[in-house]
Amino acid sequence: MIHNITLSCLGVAVALFSAISPALIGNSIDLYLSGDDSYITMIGMACLLILTTPPLRLLANIYLQKISSKTRMNVKESVLKSLFTYNFSSKRKCGEIIDLVDGDVESALYLYHAVFLDIAINATLIILALSIIAYYYPVMIIAPLAGMLLSVTIYIFTKEKCDNLYMNYVNENTMTIGKICDLLMLEKVDRSYP
């Protein structure tokens, strides 16, 4: 859990560094046009943020890969132990089982770690962009907020229908996979008889 909090903090820092630099450049232009000499300091801070953003993003991705590799080993080990203990896996080849498990483990890792980095970066950028728009042009904040309100409203009204469609898909997919497994087992039984 502490790793995901650290990853979220790195995501917030990446988003702040990447979004504040254009605002600083805009402010430095305003200061230059007004004749204020502090525009040089503002440009220097913007350049520092621009140069710092890619290494910070790289650090966040390296940290993500580091914690994902630890989690990957633990998840694969527990899944494979479960498959070899409780399943008919003694009749299956080990390579086939590992190949099937790999895709599911990678998807689980995204949900376990990487989603926190993505949410932190995107949420920070959205909040910061809305704040900047509200500060400079308060009336223009109505359009993005109306879009968000419309999206939430549509989600609320269509949630039940989408859930039903998804459950139908899951049930149909489960039945199809069950039929395929039954056919494979019958084929193995047929081959075992002379």
C-alpha positions, 0 to 999 in steps of 0.5 A: 500500500505504501508503494502505491501512495509513493507512486501516486505522489510521484504522479502528482509531482510529474503532473504539477511539473509538466503543467506549471511550466506553461503557466510560468511562461505565460506569466513571464510574457505578461511580466515582460510586456508590463516592463517588470524585470522579474520575467527572467526569474519566471522563465528560469523557473519554467525552464527548470521545471521543463528540464526536471519533468522527463527525469521525474517521469522516468523515475516514476516509471522505474519505481513502477517497474520495481514494485511491479516486479516484486508483485509479479513474482508473488502473484505468479507463485501463488497462482501457479501453486494453486493451479498445481495443487487443486487442478488437473494441471498434472495432465497439462504441460507446465509451459502451457499453464505459465503462458496462460497465467502470464496475460492475467498477471500482467493485467492484474499488475496494472490494476494493482499498481499502474492505475494509481500512477495514471489516476494521479497524473490525470486527476492532477492535470484536470484539477490544475487545468480547471483551476488555471481556467477558473483563475484567468477566465471564470466564465470559461469553466462552465463548459468543462464542468458541464461536460463532466456533469453530462458524463456523470449523468449519462453514466448514472442513467446507463449504469444498470443497462451496462451492468446487465450487458456486461454480466450477460457477456461474462456468463456467455464467455464462461459457458463458452470456455467451459464447453471448450474445456469439456471438449478438450478433456473429451479429446484427451480421454478419446486419445487415451483409449486404443 
